[in-house]
Amino acid sequence: MKKEDNEEARSNNESNCDKESEEDKDRPERIIDLDVEMLNDIALWPTTLTDLIIDYIIRKKPNNIGNETLKSVYKDRDQVYYRELSYDHFYRKKINGVKEERNWLIFSETSKAVYCYPCKLFSATSSKLLTGFQNWKIITATLSGHEISKEHISAMCTLYKRSSKFNRIDS
């Protein structure tokens, strides 16, 4: 296939997607030309997310890591060191001792990194948890700092507002 043919096909596909996305606003379960499996892994999400994709993600709510522990190995001189992301990092302990789930924290099997999915959906400001975070040595401090940041709180508020239109207040 020639380069011109490729560009023409891509242009036709884009214009068809625009027409179809207008129709799909009333039927968000239909996503045209979208690999749904790709949306199951936060690391594979497109850089620019359409309202249709965001609505789909909110409806399906990404899953956390599960019960596994992820270890990373690194060498410094002749020493071998192990760092790990444990299931405990997906919870925070409040001052009153109550354990609360960080349901906004998502692990990607593909990139072996953690992400903040509300920030990935709604934040315009770049952060470590928006692009994927893998430094298990400082994960506790990073998570604690992130969850009290203005950007994260704003993204969570937007998520709750958008979720309410699907009667999902648990997001």
PAPAGU-584152 format. One line per field, with one value per residue: x, y, z of N, C-alpha, C, O, CB in turn. Coordinates in steps of 0.2 Angstrom, whole numbers, plus 5000, padded with zeros to 4 digits. Each point is the difference from the previous one (the first is absolute). Glycine has a CB too. Layout:
n.x	(X; ...) $
n.y	(Y; ...) $
n.z	(Z; ...) $
ca.x	(X; ...) $
ca.y	(Y; ...) $
ca.z	(Z; ...) $
c.x	(X; ...) $
c.y	(Y; ...) $
c.z	(Z; ...) $
o.x	(X; ...) $
o.y	(Y; ...) $
o.z	(Z; ...) $
cb.x	(X; ...) $
cb.y	(Y; ...) $
cb.z	(Z; ...) $
This chain:
n.x	(5004; 5008; 5005; 4986; 4993; 5004; 4993; 4987; 4999; 5002; 4988; 4989; 5003; 4997; 4986; 4996; 5004; 4990; 4987; 5003; 5001; 4985; 4995; 5008; 4991; 4990; 5012; 5011; 4998; 5007; 5017; 4998; 5013; 5001; 5011; 4985; 5016; 5004; 4991; 5009; 5013; 4997; 5011; 4989; 4994; 5002; 5011; 4985; 4991; 4989; 4993; 5002; 5011; 4993; 4988; 5010; 5007; 4987; 4995; 5013; 5002; 5016; 4998; 5008; 5011; 4987; 5005; 5013; 5010; 5003; 5014; 5005; 5012; 5008; 5014; 5004; 5014; 4997; 4983; 4990; 4992; 4988; 4993; 4987; 4990; 4996; 4986; 5006; 4999; 4983; 5001; 5002; 5001; 4987; 5009; 4991; 5013; 4992; 5011; 4995; 5000; 5012; 4983; 5012; 5010; 4997; 5012; 5002; 5000; 5007; 5009; 5002; 4989; 4990; 4991; 4995; 4989; 4998; 5014; 4995; 4986; 5007; 5017; 5000; 5011; 5009; 4996; 5012; 4986; 5001; 5011; 4995; 5003; 5012; 5004; 4995; 5009; 4986; 4986; 4998; 5003; 4991; 4988; 5001; 5001; 4987; 4989; 5003; 5000; 4990; 5001; 4992; 4988; 4997; 4998; 4989; 4990; 5000; 4996; 4987; 4995; 5001; 4992; 4986; 4998; 5001; 4989; 5018; 4996; 5012; 5009) $
n.y	(4994; 5011; 5005; 5002; 4987; 5005; 5013; 4994; 4991; 5012; 5008; 4988; 4998; 5015; 5000; 4987; 5006; 5013; 4991; 4992; 5012; 5005; 4986; 5000; 5013; 4988; 4988; 5005; 4985; 5008; 5000; 5003; 4989; 4992; 4988; 4998; 4996; 5016; 5000; 4987; 5011; 5015; 4996; 5002; 5015; 5004; 5009; 5002; 4992; 5003; 5006; 4985; 4997; 5006; 4990; 4988; 5004; 5002; 4986; 4993; 5008; 4998; 4987; 5008; 4992; 4991; 4997; 5007; 5005; 5009; 4993; 5014; 4989; 5014; 4993; 5012; 4994; 4986; 5006; 4990; 5014; 4990; 5015; 4991; 5010; 4993; 4999; 5013; 5009; 4997; 5009; 5016; 4994; 5012; 5007; 4987; 4989; 5003; 4990; 5013; 4988; 5010; 4997; 5009; 4986; 4995; 4989; 5005; 4983; 5012; 5006; 4987; 5014; 5000; 5008; 5009; 4990; 5015; 5003; 4993; 5010; 5015; 5003; 5012; 4993; 4990; 4991; 4991; 4997; 5005; 4989; 4987; 5002; 4989; 5008; 4984; 5013; 5008; 4988; 5009; 5014; 4997; 4997; 5013; 5010; 4995; 5003; 5016; 5003; 5012; 4987; 4991; 5010; 5002; 4985; 4998; 5010; 4993; 4986; 5006; 5007; 4986; 4991; 5009; 4995; 4984; 5004; 5002; 5006; 4988; 5012) $
n.z	(5000; 4990; 5013; 4993; 5008; 5014; 4998; 4996; 5013; 5010; 4993; 5002; 5015; 5004; 4993; 5007; 5014; 4997; 4998; 5013; 5011; 4996; 5003; 5015; 5007; 5001; 5003; 5015; 4993; 4986; 5004; 4983; 5001; 5016; 4999; 5011; 5002; 5001; 5013; 5008; 5001; 5009; 4989; 4988; 5005; 4984; 5006; 4999; 5012; 4986; 5012; 4995; 5010; 5013; 4999; 5000; 5014; 5008; 4996; 5006; 5015; 4992; 5007; 5011; 4995; 5003; 5013; 4991; 5011; 4986; 5006; 4993; 5000; 5003; 4999; 5012; 4991; 4999; 5004; 4992; 5005; 5001; 4996; 5004; 4993; 5015; 4994; 5008; 4986; 5001; 5015; 5002; 5015; 5000; 5010; 5003; 4996; 4985; 4992; 4990; 4988; 4996; 4993; 4994; 4999; 4984; 5004; 4984; 5002; 4991; 5011; 5011; 5003; 5013; 4989; 5011; 4991; 5005; 4992; 4986; 4999; 5003; 4999; 4988; 5010; 4991; 5014; 4998; 4996; 4984; 4996; 5009; 5017; 4996; 5015; 5007; 5006; 5001; 5000; 5013; 4994; 4987; 5008; 5009; 4988; 4993; 5012; 5001; 4983; 5001; 4991; 5010; 5003; 4984; 4997; 5011; 4994; 4986; 5006; 5007; 4986; 4992; 5011; 4999; 4984; 5006; 5013; 5003; 5016; 4997; 4991) $
ca.x	(4996; 5004; 5000; 4994; 4995; 5000; 4997; 4993; 4996; 5000; 4996; 4993; 4999; 4999; 4994; 4994; 5000; 4997; 4993; 4997; 5001; 4995; 4994; 5001; 4999; 4994; 5002; 5007; 5002; 5003; 5006; 5002; 5007; 5004; 5002; 4998; 5005; 5004; 4997; 5001; 5007; 5000; 5006; 4998; 4995; 5002; 5002; 4994; 4994; 4994; 4994; 4997; 5005; 5000; 4993; 5001; 5004; 4996; 4995; 5003; 5005; 5006; 5002; 5007; 5005; 4999; 5003; 5007; 5006; 5004; 5007; 5005; 5007; 5005; 5006; 5004; 5007; 4999; 4995; 4994; 4995; 4993; 4995; 4994; 4994; 4996; 4993; 4999; 5001; 4994; 4996; 5003; 4998; 4998; 5003; 4996; 5002; 4996; 5003; 4996; 5003; 5002; 4997; 5003; 5006; 5000; 5006; 5001; 5004; 5004; 5006; 5002; 5000; 4994; 4997; 4994; 4995; 4996; 5004; 5001; 4994; 4998; 5005; 5004; 5007; 5004; 5003; 5003; 4994; 4997; 5004; 5002; 5005; 5003; 5005; 4997; 5004; 4997; 4993; 4996; 5000; 4997; 4992; 4998; 5000; 4996; 4993; 4998; 5002; 4994; 4999; 4997; 4993; 4996; 4999; 4996; 4994; 4997; 4998; 4994; 4994; 4998; 4998; 4993; 4996; 4999; 4998; 5005; 5003; 5006; 5006) $
ca.y	(5006; 5006; 5005; 5005; 4996; 5000; 5006; 5001; 4995; 5003; 5006; 4998; 4996; 5005; 5004; 4995; 5000; 5006; 4999; 4994; 5002; 5004; 4995; 4996; 5004; 4997; 4993; 4999; 4993; 4999; 5004; 4999; 5000; 5001; 4993; 5000; 4997; 5005; 5005; 4997; 5002; 5007; 5003; 5000; 5005; 5005; 5006; 5004; 4996; 5003; 4999; 4994; 4996; 5001; 4997; 4992; 4998; 5001; 4994; 4994; 5001; 4996; 4996; 5001; 4995; 4993; 4998; 4998; 5004; 5001; 5001; 5002; 4999; 5005; 4999; 5005; 4997; 4993; 4998; 4999; 5002; 4998; 5005; 4997; 5003; 4995; 5002; 5005; 5007; 5002; 5002; 5005; 5000; 5006; 5001; 4996; 4992; 4996; 4999; 5003; 4998; 5005; 4997; 5004; 4998; 4994; 4997; 4998; 4994; 5001; 5004; 4999; 5007; 5002; 5006; 5003; 5000; 5006; 5005; 4998; 5002; 5007; 5005; 5003; 5001; 4993; 4998; 4993; 4994; 5001; 4997; 4993; 5000; 4993; 5000; 4997; 5002; 5006; 5000; 5002; 5007; 5003; 4999; 5004; 5007; 5000; 5000; 5007; 5006; 5003; 4997; 4993; 5001; 5003; 4994; 4996; 5004; 5000; 4993; 4999; 5003; 4997; 4993; 5001; 4999; 4993; 4997; 4997; 5005; 4997; 5001) $
ca.z	(5000; 4999; 5006; 4999; 5001; 5008; 5003; 4998; 5004; 5007; 5000; 4999; 5006; 5005; 4999; 5002; 5007; 5003; 4999; 5005; 5007; 5002; 5001; 5005; 5006; 5003; 5001; 5002; 5000; 4994; 4999; 4993; 4999; 5006; 5003; 5007; 5004; 5002; 5006; 5007; 5003; 5000; 4996; 4993; 4998; 4995; 5004; 5000; 5001; 4999; 5005; 4999; 5003; 5007; 5002; 5000; 5005; 5006; 5001; 5001; 5006; 5000; 5006; 5003; 4998; 5002; 5006; 4999; 5002; 4994; 5002; 4995; 5002; 4997; 5002; 5001; 5001; 5000; 5004; 4996; 5005; 4998; 5003; 4998; 5001; 5004; 5000; 5006; 4997; 4998; 5006; 5004; 5007; 5003; 5007; 5005; 4999; 4995; 4993; 4994; 4994; 4995; 4995; 4994; 4998; 4995; 4998; 4993; 4999; 4994; 5002; 5007; 5004; 5002; 4997; 5003; 4994; 4999; 4998; 4993; 4996; 5000; 5001; 4995; 5003; 5000; 5006; 5000; 5000; 4993; 4995; 5002; 5005; 5002; 5005; 5006; 5006; 5003; 4999; 5006; 5000; 4994; 5001; 5005; 4997; 4994; 5002; 5003; 4995; 4997; 4993; 5001; 5003; 4995; 4996; 5004; 5000; 4993; 5000; 5004; 4997; 4993; 5002; 5002; 4995; 4999; 5007; 5003; 5005; 5003; 4996) $
c.x	(5004; 4999; 4993; 4994; 4999; 4997; 4993; 4995; 4999; 4995; 4993; 4998; 4999; 4993; 4994; 5000; 4996; 4993; 4997; 5000; 4994; 4994; 5001; 4999; 4994; 5001; 5007; 5003; 5004; 5006; 5003; 5008; 5005; 5001; 4999; 5005; 5005; 4998; 5001; 5006; 5001; 5007; 4999; 4995; 5003; 5002; 4995; 4994; 4994; 4995; 4997; 5005; 5000; 4993; 5001; 5004; 4997; 4995; 5003; 5005; 5006; 5001; 5007; 5004; 4997; 5004; 5008; 5005; 5004; 5007; 5004; 5007; 5005; 5006; 5004; 5007; 4999; 4994; 4993; 4994; 4993; 4996; 4993; 4994; 4995; 4992; 4998; 5001; 4993; 4995; 5004; 4997; 4998; 5003; 4996; 5001; 4996; 5004; 4995; 5003; 5001; 4997; 5002; 5006; 5000; 5007; 4999; 5004; 5005; 5006; 5003; 5001; 4993; 4998; 4995; 4995; 4996; 5004; 5002; 4994; 4999; 5005; 5004; 5007; 5003; 5002; 5003; 4995; 4996; 5003; 5002; 5006; 5003; 5005; 4997; 5003; 4996; 4992; 4996; 4999; 4997; 4992; 4997; 5000; 4995; 4992; 4998; 5002; 4993; 4997; 4996; 4993; 4996; 4998; 4995; 4993; 4997; 4998; 4994; 4994; 4999; 4997; 4992; 4995; 4999; 4998; 5005; 5004; 5006; 5006; 5004) $
c.y	(5006; 5005; 5004; 4996; 4999; 5006; 5001; 4995; 5002; 5006; 4998; 4996; 5006; 5004; 4995; 4999; 5006; 5000; 4995; 5002; 5005; 4995; 4996; 5003; 4997; 4992; 4999; 4993; 4999; 5004; 4998; 5000; 5001; 4993; 5001; 4997; 5005; 5004; 4996; 5001; 5007; 5002; 5000; 5005; 5006; 5007; 5005; 4996; 5004; 4999; 4993; 4994; 5001; 4997; 4993; 4998; 5001; 4995; 4994; 5000; 4995; 4996; 5001; 4994; 4993; 4998; 4999; 5006; 5001; 5002; 5003; 4999; 5005; 4998; 5006; 4997; 4992; 4998; 4999; 5002; 4999; 5006; 4997; 5005; 4995; 5002; 5005; 5007; 5002; 5002; 5006; 4999; 5007; 5001; 4996; 4993; 4997; 5000; 5001; 4998; 5006; 4998; 5004; 4997; 4994; 4998; 4998; 4994; 5002; 5004; 4999; 5006; 5001; 5006; 5002; 5001; 5006; 5006; 4999; 5002; 5007; 5005; 5003; 5001; 4993; 4999; 4993; 4995; 5001; 4996; 4993; 5001; 4994; 5000; 4998; 5002; 5006; 5000; 5002; 5008; 5003; 4999; 5005; 5008; 5001; 5001; 5006; 5006; 5003; 4997; 4994; 5001; 5003; 4994; 4995; 5003; 4999; 4993; 4998; 5003; 4997; 4993; 5001; 4999; 4993; 4997; 4996; 5005; 4997; 5001; 5005) $
c.z	(5000; 5006; 4999; 5002; 5008; 5003; 4999; 5004; 5007; 5000; 5000; 5007; 5006; 4999; 5002; 5008; 5003; 4999; 5004; 5007; 5002; 5001; 5007; 5007; 5004; 5002; 5002; 5000; 4994; 4999; 4993; 4999; 5006; 5003; 5007; 5004; 5002; 5006; 5006; 5003; 4999; 4996; 4993; 4998; 4995; 5004; 5000; 5001; 4998; 5005; 5000; 5004; 5008; 5003; 5001; 5006; 5007; 5001; 5002; 5006; 5000; 5007; 5003; 4999; 5002; 5007; 4999; 5002; 4994; 5003; 4994; 5003; 4997; 5003; 5001; 5002; 5000; 5004; 4996; 5006; 4997; 5003; 4998; 5001; 5002; 4999; 5005; 4997; 4997; 5005; 5004; 5007; 5002; 5007; 5005; 4999; 4995; 4994; 4995; 4994; 4995; 4993; 4993; 4997; 4996; 4998; 4993; 4999; 4994; 5002; 5006; 5004; 5003; 4998; 5005; 4995; 4999; 4997; 4992; 4996; 5000; 5002; 4994; 5002; 5000; 5007; 4999; 4999; 4994; 4995; 5002; 5005; 5002; 5005; 5007; 5007; 5003; 4998; 5005; 5000; 4994; 5000; 5005; 4997; 4995; 5002; 5003; 4996; 4997; 4994; 5001; 5003; 4995; 4995; 5003; 5000; 4993; 4999; 5003; 4996; 4993; 5002; 5002; 4994; 4998; 5006; 5003; 5005; 5003; 4996; 5004) $
o.x	(5005; 4995; 4997; 4995; 4994; 4996; 4996; 4995; 4995; 4996; 4995; 4994; 4995; 4997; 4995; 4994; 4996; 4996; 4995; 4996; 4998; 4996; 4995; 5001; 5000; 4996; 5004; 5006; 5003; 5000; 5002; 5003; 5005; 4995; 5003; 5001; 5003; 5005; 4999; 5001; 5001; 5000; 5003; 4998; 5006; 4997; 4999; 4998; 4999; 5001; 4999; 4997; 5000; 5001; 4997; 4998; 5000; 4999; 4997; 5002; 4999; 4998; 5004; 4999; 5003; 5001; 5003; 4998; 5002; 5001; 5000; 5001; 4999; 5001; 4999; 5000; 4998; 4999; 4999; 5000; 4999; 5000; 5000; 5000; 4999; 4999; 4995; 4997; 4999; 4994; 5006; 4994; 5005; 5002; 5003; 4997; 5002; 5003; 4994; 5006; 4996; 5003; 4998; 5002; 4996; 5004; 4995; 5006; 5006; 5006; 5005; 5004; 4995; 5004; 4996; 5001; 4999; 4998; 5000; 5001; 4998; 4998; 5002; 5004; 4997; 5002; 4999; 5002; 4996; 4997; 5003; 5005; 4996; 5004; 4998; 4997; 5000; 4997; 4995; 4995; 4996; 4997; 4995; 4995; 4997; 4997; 4994; 4999; 4995; 4994; 4995; 4995; 4994; 4994; 4995; 4995; 4994; 4994; 4995; 4994; 4994; 4996; 4997; 4995; 4995; 5000; 4999; 5004; 5003; 5006; 5006) $
o.y	(5001; 4999; 5002; 5002; 5001; 5000; 5003; 5002; 5000; 5000; 5003; 5001; 4999; 5001; 5002; 5000; 4999; 5001; 5001; 4998; 5000; 5001; 4999; 4997; 5000; 4997; 4998; 4999; 4995; 5006; 4994; 5004; 5003; 4996; 5003; 5002; 5000; 5002; 5003; 4998; 5003; 5006; 5003; 5000; 5001; 5001; 5003; 4995; 5006; 4996; 4997; 4996; 4995; 4997; 4997; 4995; 4996; 4997; 4996; 4994; 4994; 5003; 5002; 4996; 4995; 5005; 4997; 5005; 4995; 5005; 4998; 5001; 5002; 4998; 5005; 4997; 4997; 4994; 5004; 4998; 4999; 5001; 4996; 5004; 4995; 5006; 5004; 5005; 5006; 5001; 5000; 4999; 5004; 4996; 4999; 4996; 4994; 5004; 4998; 5001; 5004; 4997; 4998; 5002; 4995; 5004; 4997; 5000; 4997; 4998; 5002; 5001; 4997; 5005; 4996; 5004; 5002; 5004; 5005; 5002; 5003; 5006; 4996; 5001; 4995; 5004; 4997; 4995; 4996; 4998; 4997; 5003; 4995; 4995; 5004; 4999; 5001; 5005; 5004; 5002; 5005; 5005; 5003; 5003; 5005; 5004; 5001; 5005; 4996; 5000; 4998; 4997; 4998; 5000; 4998; 4996; 4999; 4999; 4997; 4997; 4998; 4997; 4995; 4998; 4998; 4994; 4995; 5004; 5003; 4997; 5001) $
o.z	(5004; 5004; 5005; 5002; 5002; 5004; 5004; 5002; 5003; 5005; 5004; 5002; 5004; 5005; 5002; 5002; 5005; 5005; 5003; 5004; 5006; 5005; 5003; 5005; 5006; 5004; 4995; 5000; 4999; 5000; 5000; 5003; 5000; 5001; 5004; 5006; 5005; 5003; 5006; 5006; 4995; 4998; 4996; 4994; 5001; 5006; 5006; 4996; 5003; 5005; 5005; 5003; 5003; 5006; 5005; 5003; 5005; 5006; 5004; 5003; 5001; 5005; 4996; 4995; 4997; 5004; 5004; 5001; 4997; 5004; 4995; 5006; 4994; 5006; 4996; 5005; 4995; 5001; 4995; 5005; 4994; 5005; 4995; 5005; 4997; 4999; 4999; 5003; 4999; 4999; 4999; 5001; 5000; 5003; 5005; 5004; 4999; 4997; 5000; 4999; 5000; 4996; 4995; 4995; 5002; 4999; 4998; 5002; 5000; 4999; 5002; 5004; 4998; 4998; 5003; 4995; 4995; 4996; 4996; 4994; 4995; 4999; 4996; 4996; 5002; 5004; 4995; 4996; 4998; 4995; 4996; 4998; 5001; 5001; 5004; 5005; 5006; 5000; 4999; 5001; 5000; 4998; 4999; 5002; 4999; 4997; 5001; 5002; 4999; 4999; 4997; 4998; 4999; 4998; 4997; 4999; 5000; 4997; 4997; 5000; 4999; 4996; 4999; 5001; 4996; 5001; 5003; 4998; 5005; 5003; 4997) $
cb.x	(4986; 5004; 5016; 5011; 5007; 5014; 5015; 5009; 5009; 5016; 5014; 5007; 5012; 5015; 5010; 5008; 5015; 5014; 5006; 5008; 5014; 5008; 5004; 5007; 5005; 4997; 4987; 4992; 4988; 4989; 5000; 4986; 4992; 5000; 5006; 4987; 4995; 4998; 4993; 4991; 5003; 4994; 5003; 5005; 4988; 4996; 5012; 5007; 5007; 5001; 4999; 4998; 5007; 5006; 4996; 5001; 5009; 5003; 4996; 4997; 4991; 5007; 4988; 4996; 5006; 4996; 4986; 4998; 4997; 4990; 4999; 4991; 4998; 4991; 5001; 4990; 5007; 5014; 5007; 5004; 5008; 5002; 5008; 5005; 5003; 5011; 5003; 5007; 5013; 5008; 4988; 5009; 5002; 4988; 5000; 4994; 5001; 4986; 5013; 4990; 4998; 5007; 4993; 4992; 5009; 4985; 5008; 4992; 4985; 4984; 4990; 5002; 5014; 4998; 5007; 5005; 5001; 4995; 5005; 5007; 4997; 4991; 4999; 4986; 5000; 5002; 4992; 5007; 5004; 4999; 5001; 4991; 4998; 4994; 5008; 5000; 5011; 5014; 5008; 5008; 5014; 5013; 5007; 5009; 5015; 5012; 5007; 5003; 5016; 5010; 5015; 5016; 5011; 5012; 5016; 5014; 5010; 5013; 5017; 5012; 5010; 5014; 5015; 5009; 5008; 5009; 4990; 4998; 4986; 4986; 4988) $
cb.y	(4993; 5000; 4998; 5004; 4993; 4993; 5002; 5001; 4991; 4996; 5004; 4998; 4991; 5000; 5005; 4994; 4994; 5005; 5002; 4994; 4999; 5008; 5000; 4997; 5010; 5012; 4999; 5011; 5001; 4991; 5007; 5001; 5001; 5015; 4995; 4997; 4989; 4999; 5003; 4993; 4986; 4994; 4992; 4988; 4997; 4994; 4995; 5014; 4988; 5002; 5015; 5008; 5005; 5014; 5012; 5005; 5007; 5015; 5009; 5004; 5010; 5005; 4989; 5011; 5013; 4992; 4998; 4988; 5002; 4998; 4993; 5008; 4986; 5011; 4984; 5011; 5013; 5005; 5002; 4993; 5010; 4986; 5014; 4985; 5013; 4990; 4984; 4987; 4992; 4991; 4988; 5009; 4985; 5004; 5013; 5013; 5006; 5000; 4993; 5008; 4985; 5007; 4998; 5008; 5010; 5000; 4999; 5011; 4995; 5002; 5006; 4989; 5008; 4989; 5001; 5002; 4986; 4993; 4996; 4988; 4986; 4989; 4998; 5005; 5015; 4998; 5010; 5009; 5004; 5013; 5014; 4992; 5015; 5003; 5006; 4991; 4995; 5001; 4986; 4987; 4995; 4992; 4985; 4989; 4995; 4989; 4987; 4990; 4998; 5011; 5007; 4998; 5004; 5011; 5003; 5000; 5009; 5010; 5000; 5002; 5013; 5009; 5001; 5009; 5013; 5006; 5005; 4989; 5002; 4994; 4997) $
cb.z	(5002; 4984; 4996; 4988; 4987; 4995; 4994; 4986; 4990; 4997; 4990; 4986; 4992; 4996; 4989; 4987; 4995; 4992; 4985; 4987; 4993; 4988; 4984; 4988; 4989; 4990; 4996; 5006; 5009; 4995; 5013; 4993; 4989; 5002; 4987; 4990; 4989; 4984; 4986; 4989; 5002; 5013; 5013; 5006; 5011; 4985; 4990; 4997; 5007; 4983; 4994; 4986; 4986; 4992; 4990; 4984; 4988; 4993; 4987; 4985; 5005; 4987; 4999; 5014; 5005; 4984; 4999; 4989; 5015; 4988; 5014; 4989; 5007; 4992; 4998; 4999; 5011; 4998; 5015; 4987; 5010; 4994; 5004; 4998; 4994; 5009; 4998; 5005; 4999; 4992; 5002; 4989; 5002; 4989; 4991; 4996; 5013; 5008; 5005; 5008; 5001; 5010; 5012; 5010; 5008; 4997; 5014; 4994; 5004; 4994; 4991; 4992; 4994; 5012; 4985; 5014; 5006; 5014; 5016; 5010; 5008; 5004; 5016; 5000; 5005; 4984; 5012; 5011; 5014; 5009; 5001; 4991; 5003; 4987; 4990; 4988; 4989; 4999; 4994; 5005; 5007; 4996; 4998; 5007; 5004; 4996; 5000; 5009; 4998; 5006; 4998; 5004; 5012; 5003; 4998; 5008; 5009; 4999; 5002; 5011; 5006; 4998; 5005; 5009; 5000; 4991; 4993; 4992; 4997; 5001; 4992) $
